[in-house]
Amino acid sequence: KGDVAAVQAALPRNEALASRLHSQGERRQEAAARLAVAVGLPPNCSLQAIASQTPEPFAARLLAARTTLRGLAAQVDQYRYQNANLIDRLRSFFQ
């Protein structure tokens, strides 16, 4: 019962976090699109392409941010995987 209670308690926090992550993702995409257009590229191009058209030291900072974002995305994927496994395990107790 303790595990179920913990999962139920975590759901509102997880939903709020997912909403914030989605919002931040949209803001990042909008900022990247504005940067791309500012350097003469289509708004849907990659951060790598934007960096290739951006002067230093801004290109290096953009690539560093890209690396950080990829690392954070990998962590989110890992947490998602772990949560899915936990939920599957909890479901098995109720079947």
C-alpha positions in Angstrom: 0.0 0.0 0.0 2.9 2.4 0.7 4.1 2.2 -2.9 0.6 2.9 -4.3 0.2 5.9 -1.9 3.6 7.2 -3.0 2.7 6.9 -6.7 -0.6 8.6 -6.1 1.1 11.4 -4.2 3.7 11.8 -7.0 1.1 12.0 -9.8 0.2 15.7 -9.3 3.8 16.7 -9.1 4.7 14.7 -12.2 1.8 16.2 -14.1 2.9 19.7 -13.1 6.5 19.0 -14.1 5.4 17.5 -17.4 3.4 20.7 -18.1 6.3 22.9 -17.3 8.7 20.8 -19.4 6.2 21.0 -22.3 6.0 24.8 -21.9 9.7 25.2 -21.7 10.1 23.0 -24.8 7.8 25.3 -26.8 9.7 28.4 -25.6 13.0 26.8 -26.6 11.6 25.9 -30.1 10.3 29.5 -30.5 13.7 31.0 -29.5 15.5 28.6 -31.8 13.2 29.5 -34.7 13.8 33.3 -34.1 17.6 32.7 -34.0 17.5 30.7 -37.2 15.6 33.4 -39.0 18.0 36.0 -37.6 21.0 34.2 -39.2 19.1 33.6 -42.5 18.1 30.0 -42.0 14.6 28.4 -42.1 12.9 28.4 -38.7 12.8 24.7 -38.3 16.6 24.0 -38.7 18.8 22.4 -36.1 20.8 24.1 -33.4 23.9 22.8 -35.1 22.9 24.6 -38.3 22.2 27.8 -36.4 25.6 27.6 -34.7 27.3 27.1 -38.0 26.0 30.6 -39.0 26.6 32.3 -35.7 29.8 34.2 -34.8 32.0 33.1 -31.9 31.7 33.1 -28.9 28.0 32.7 -29.4 28.3 29.6 -31.6 30.3 27.8 -28.9 27.7 28.8 -26.2 24.9 27.6 -28.4 26.6 24.2 -29.0 27.3 23.9 -25.3 23.6 24.6 -24.6 22.7 21.9 -27.2 24.9 19.4 -25.5 23.3 20.2 -22.1 19.8 19.9 -23.6 20.7 16.5 -25.0 21.9 15.3 -21.7 18.8 16.6 -19.9 16.6 14.9 -22.6 18.5 11.6 -22.0 17.8 11.9 -18.2 14.1 12.6 -18.8 14.0 9.5 -21.0 15.7 7.4 -18.3 13.2 8.7 -15.7 10.3 7.9 -18.0 11.6 4.4 -18.5 12.1 3.9 -14.8 8.6 5.2 -14.1 7.0 3.0 -16.7 8.8 0.0 -15.2 7.6 0.9 -11.7 4.0 1.3 -12.9 4.2 -2.1 -14.7 5.5 -3.6 -11.5 2.8 -2.1 -9.4 0.1 -3.2 -11.8 1.4 -6.7 -11.5 0.5 -6.7 -7.8 -3.2 -5.9 -8.7 -3.7 -8.6 -11.3 
